[in-house]
Amino acid sequence: MSTVISIRSEKDGDRVRVSVESSDTLKKTMNDVCSYWSLEGSHSLELNGTELSPHMRWSDVSLDEDDELIIKPSQNDKILPNDLWEKRVNNEVEGLRSKGIEVSTDRCEERYHMDIWLKEIPGPVKIGDMVATSFKHRISISLTRSYPYVPPTVLWKTPIYHPNIAPPETGGNVSCTYISNWDFSRNIPDLIDELIRLLDHPQKEHVLDVRECIEASRKT
């Protein structure tokens, strides 16, 4: 059975109606819709007047026919002056490259996007019924002009089998303490170090509500 919900963006008043089949489909729908409105990393979600965390356990939310989900811009309006923002972001990119990490970048208006390749870093993947090891991973990181006051959006783009990292086909979301406790002093090079550490040391308090992540948590 599907549920039809209405989704509205407070950014421009645009509204869409979507039909969802399950919590996993809803999760992916939210990622797609937030991406469509360019709200990754700088939005909050409100269901019938109750604000939701973008990283909450979506299956715990009961949705009824014609519920309304509102995508709201972040209330954090702090931003660095443009020249300082660009300098900080560029310094962090160079910091990654100085560690031997491959990074490609793209600037589009008020957003900055990085594709980061981790090589020779072991991480779990599932092949059939077996858990194997991959040594090459791609991570997508997006920054808004509110960075570093708001955390970056981090999405995993290559196969993974991990309690805190959703596979790309289910959104690729990453949940860990470094992101959930984000503050101005944190940065992308340290974030990548934490993600590398996370591959071998899952955080049980941040298991994502994704079937593969729950399954992986039972095997670690």
C-alpha positions as CSV (number, residue, x, y, z in Angstrom):
1,M,0.0,0.0,0.0
2,S,1.3,3.4,-0.9
3,T,0.9,6.7,1.0
4,V,0.5,10.0,-0.8
5,I,2.2,12.9,1.0
6,S,2.6,16.6,0.2
7,I,6.1,18.1,0.3
8,R,6.6,21.9,0.3
9,S,9.7,24.0,0.2
10,E,9.7,27.1,2.3
11,K,12.6,28.4,0.2
12,D,10.4,29.2,-2.8
13,G,6.9,27.9,-1.9
14,D,7.1,25.1,-4.5
15,R,5.0,22.0,-3.6
16,V,5.1,18.4,-4.9
17,R,3.0,15.4,-4.0
18,V,4.7,12.0,-3.9
19,S,3.6,8.4,-3.3
20,V,5.9,6.3,-1.1
21,E,5.8,2.6,-0.6
22,S,8.1,2.1,2.5
23,S,10.4,3.9,4.9
24,D,13.4,3.1,2.6
25,T,11.5,4.7,-0.4
26,L,10.6,7.7,1.8
27,K,14.3,8.1,2.8
28,K,15.4,8.1,-0.8
29,T,12.6,10.5,-1.7
30,M,13.7,13.0,0.9
31,N,17.3,12.8,-0.4
32,D,16.1,13.4,-4.0
33,V,13.7,16.2,-3.1
34,C,16.2,18.0,-0.9
35,S,18.8,17.7,-3.6
36,Y,16.2,19.1,-6.2
37,W,15.8,22.2,-4.0
38,S,19.6,22.4,-3.3
39,L,19.0,22.1,0.5
40,E,21.5,19.4,1.4
41,G,23.3,20.2,4.7
42,S,21.2,23.4,5.2
43,H,17.7,22.3,5.8
44,S,15.3,21.0,8.5
45,L,12.2,18.9,8.0
46,E,8.9,19.5,9.6
47,L,6.0,16.9,9.6
48,N,2.6,18.4,10.5
49,G,4.3,21.1,12.7
50,T,6.9,18.8,14.3
51,E,10.5,19.4,13.3
52,L,12.4,16.2,12.3
53,S,16.1,15.6,12.2
54,P,17.4,14.9,8.6
55,H,19.2,11.9,10.0
56,M,16.4,10.5,12.2
57,R,15.1,6.9,11.9
58,W,12.5,7.5,9.3
59,S,10.7,4.1,9.9
60,D,9.8,5.5,13.4
61,V,7.7,8.2,11.7
62,S,4.1,7.3,11.1
63,L,2.8,8.8,7.8
64,D,-0.8,9.1,7.0
65,E,-2.5,10.0,3.7
66,D,-2.1,13.7,2.9
67,D,0.4,14.4,5.6
68,E,2.5,17.5,4.8
69,L,6.2,17.5,5.1
70,I,7.8,21.0,4.9
71,I,11.5,21.4,3.9
72,K,12.7,24.5,5.7
73,P,16.0,26.4,5.2
74,S,18.3,26.3,8.2
75,Q,17.8,29.0,10.7
76,N,21.6,29.4,11.0
77,D,22.2,32.5,9.0
78,K,25.9,32.9,9.9
79,I,28.2,33.0,7.0
80,L,31.9,33.9,6.5
81,P,32.8,36.7,4.1
82,N,33.1,35.3,0.7
83,D,36.9,35.7,0.4
84,L,37.4,34.1,3.8
85,W,35.0,31.3,2.9
86,E,36.8,30.6,-0.4
87,K,40.2,30.7,1.3
88,R,39.1,28.3,4.0
89,V,37.6,25.8,1.6
90,N,40.6,26.0,-0.7
91,N,43.0,25.4,2.2
92,E,41.0,22.4,3.3
93,V,41.1,21.0,-0.3
94,E,44.9,21.5,-0.3
95,G,45.1,19.9,3.1
96,L,43.5,16.7,1.6
97,R,45.8,16.7,-1.3
98,S,48.8,17.1,0.9
99,K,47.8,13.8,2.5
100,G,47.8,12.2,-0.9
101,I,44.0,12.1,-1.2
102,E,42.6,12.5,-4.7
103,V,40.1,15.4,-4.9
104,S,38.1,16.9,-7.7
105,T,36.1,20.1,-7.1
106,D,33.3,22.1,-8.6
107,R,32.0,25.5,-7.6
108,C,28.4,26.4,-8.6
109,E,27.1,29.7,-7.4
110,E,26.8,29.4,-3.6
111,R,27.8,25.8,-3.4
112,Y,31.1,23.9,-3.4
113,H,31.3,20.2,-4.3
114,M,34.1,17.8,-3.8
115,D,34.5,14.2,-5.0
116,I,37.0,12.4,-2.9
117,W,38.7,9.1,-3.7
118,L,40.2,7.0,-0.9
119,K,42.7,4.4,-2.2
120,E,44.3,1.5,-0.5
121,I,41.9,2.0,2.4
122,P,40.1,-1.2,3.5
123,G,36.4,-1.1,3.8
124,P,33.7,-3.8,4.0
125,V,31.5,-4.6,1.0
126,K,29.0,-7.4,0.5
127,I,29.3,-9.8,-2.4
128,G,26.5,-12.3,-2.5
129,D,26.3,-13.7,1.0
130,M,30.0,-12.9,1.7
131,V,31.5,-9.9,3.3
132,A,34.6,-8.8,1.4
133,T,37.0,-5.9,1.4
134,S,37.2,-3.0,-1.0
135,F,40.2,-0.7,-1.1
136,K,38.8,2.1,-3.2
137,H,36.0,4.4,-2.1
138,R,34.4,7.6,-3.5
139,I,32.8,10.2,-1.2
140,S,30.8,13.2,-2.3
141,I,30.9,16.2,-0.1
142,S,28.8,19.4,-0.6
143,L,29.3,22.7,1.2
144,T,26.9,25.6,1.3
145,R,27.8,29.2,2.1
146,S,26.8,28.5,5.7
147,Y,29.9,26.2,6.0
148,P,31.6,25.8,8.4
149,Y,28.8,26.9,10.7
150,V,26.7,24.0,9.3
151,P,28.1,20.6,8.5
152,P,28.8,19.4,5.0
153,T,26.6,16.9,3.3
154,V,28.4,13.6,3.0
155,L,27.3,10.9,0.7
156,W,29.0,7.5,0.0
157,K,29.1,6.8,-3.7
158,T,30.7,3.3,-4.0
159,P,29.6,-0.1,-2.6
160,I,29.8,-0.4,1.2
161,Y,28.4,-2.7,3.9
162,H,28.7,-0.8,7.2
163,P,26.4,0.1,10.1
164,N,27.0,3.8,9.8
165,I,27.1,4.2,6.0
166,A,24.2,3.6,3.7
167,P,24.9,2.0,0.3
168,P,24.6,4.4,-2.6
169,E,21.4,2.8,-3.8
170,T,19.7,3.7,-0.5
171,G,21.0,7.3,-0.4
172,G,24.7,6.9,0.7
173,N,24.0,8.8,4.0
174,V,26.8,8.8,6.6
175,S,26.0,9.0,10.4
176,C,28.8,9.5,12.9
177,T,29.7,11.5,16.0
178,Y,32.1,13.8,14.1
179,I,29.2,15.0,11.9
180,S,26.4,15.0,14.5
181,N,28.6,17.1,16.9
182,W,29.8,19.4,14.2
183,D,31.1,22.9,15.1
184,F,33.0,25.7,13.5
185,S,36.4,24.3,14.4
186,R,35.9,21.1,12.4
187,N,37.1,20.7,8.9
188,I,37.0,18.4,5.9
189,P,40.6,16.8,6.2
190,D,39.7,15.8,9.8
191,L,36.3,14.6,8.7
192,I,38.0,12.3,6.1
193,D,40.4,11.0,8.8
194,E,37.3,10.2,11.0
195,L,35.6,8.4,8.1
196,I,38.6,6.3,7.4
197,R,38.6,5.4,11.1
198,L,34.9,4.7,11.0
199,L,35.4,2.0,8.3
200,D,37.2,-0.2,10.8
201,H,35.5,1.1,14.0
202,P,31.7,1.4,13.6
203,Q,29.7,3.5,16.0
204,K,26.9,1.5,17.5
205,E,25.0,4.6,18.6
206,H,24.8,5.8,15.0
207,V,23.5,2.7,13.2
208,L,21.4,4.0,10.2
209,D,17.8,2.7,9.8
210,V,18.7,1.0,6.5
211,R,18.3,-2.7,6.1
212,E,21.9,-3.2,5.0
213,C,23.2,-1.1,7.9
214,I,21.2,-2.9,10.5
215,E,22.3,-6.3,9.0
216,A,25.9,-5.1,9.0
217,S,25.6,-4.0,12.7
218,R,24.7,-7.5,13.7
219,K,27.9,-8.8,12.1
220,T,30.3,-6.4,13.8
